């Protein structure tokens, strides 16, 4: 149980285009979903937290107009990287949590590797 | 500032030996602690959670928590080459999200 999927698993795009990444909880309802970014040999950096039906909460330094997050249902959240540039190339990972407490387990998706040319 | 610190390694351990991974955190009021394993190019996988002082055992893994000293550790007994990965310590500082350490890269030497 507790499977989280992401699509696509990798994407290459041209600078200036937008890319949408989907995160789905397959066998549970995710009240909260998180989006992380990880650069090579670095740890996970939380970008934003989203609760179903409400606006995402972005971490300091993350541009909310560039990284659009939609959590329209209890099983789906999307991250759209708008006007992507080479410096946005990274490994984007979502996680999903059934509850709202920090003691509830976060289950991670397999990640999406974005390369912007 | 809420911080989680880990020795980045690399930590090399002979096959069959015990690997010991350590993590310290900045807030004594923290309640939830997690260990994730991340293979190269993959996303993190939860391998252990601990909430109370003391030891928690699961197979070859033992997590140890000492809230007074603000550290949490992970022991891997009978280390196998498949245990070679980066181990991430994560703490919930009561703000309902996880703060991750930078991870310790572990290599098991056959």
Contacts between the chains, C-beta under 8 A, distances in Angstrom:
chain1	res1	chain2	res2	distance
A	32	B	96	7.7
A	34	B	97	6.7
A	34	B	98	7.8
A	42	B	102	7.1
A	43	B	88	6.5
A	43	B	100	4.9
A	43	B	101	6.4
A	43	B	102	4.5
A	43	B	103	5.4
A	44	B	44	7.0
A	44	B	88	7.1
A	44	B	100	4.8
A	46	B	97	6.2
A	46	B	98	7.5
A	46	B	99	7.8
A	49	B	96	7.9
A	49	B	97	5.7
A	93	B	43	4.9
A	93	B	44	7.5
A	100	B	96	6.3
A	101	B	96	6.5
A	102	B	31	7.1
A	102	B	32	5.1
A	102	B	92	3.2
A	102	B	93	7.9
A	102	B	94	6.6
A	102	B	95	7.2
A	102	B	96	4.6
A	102	B	97	7.0
A	102	B	98	7.5
A	103	B	31	6.9
A	103	B	32	4.8
A	103	B	51	6.5
A	103	B	92	7.0
A	105	B	34	7.9
A	105	B	46	6.1
A	105	B	49	6.7
A	106	B	34	7.9
A	106	B	46	7.4
A	106	B	98	6.3
A	107	B	46	7.1
A	108	B	36	7.8
A	108	B	43	4.5
A	108	B	44	5.2
A	108	B	45	7.0
A	108	B	46	7.7
A	109	B	43	6.2
A	110	B	42	7.0
A	110	B	43	5.3
A	111	B	42	7.1
A	111	B	43	4.3
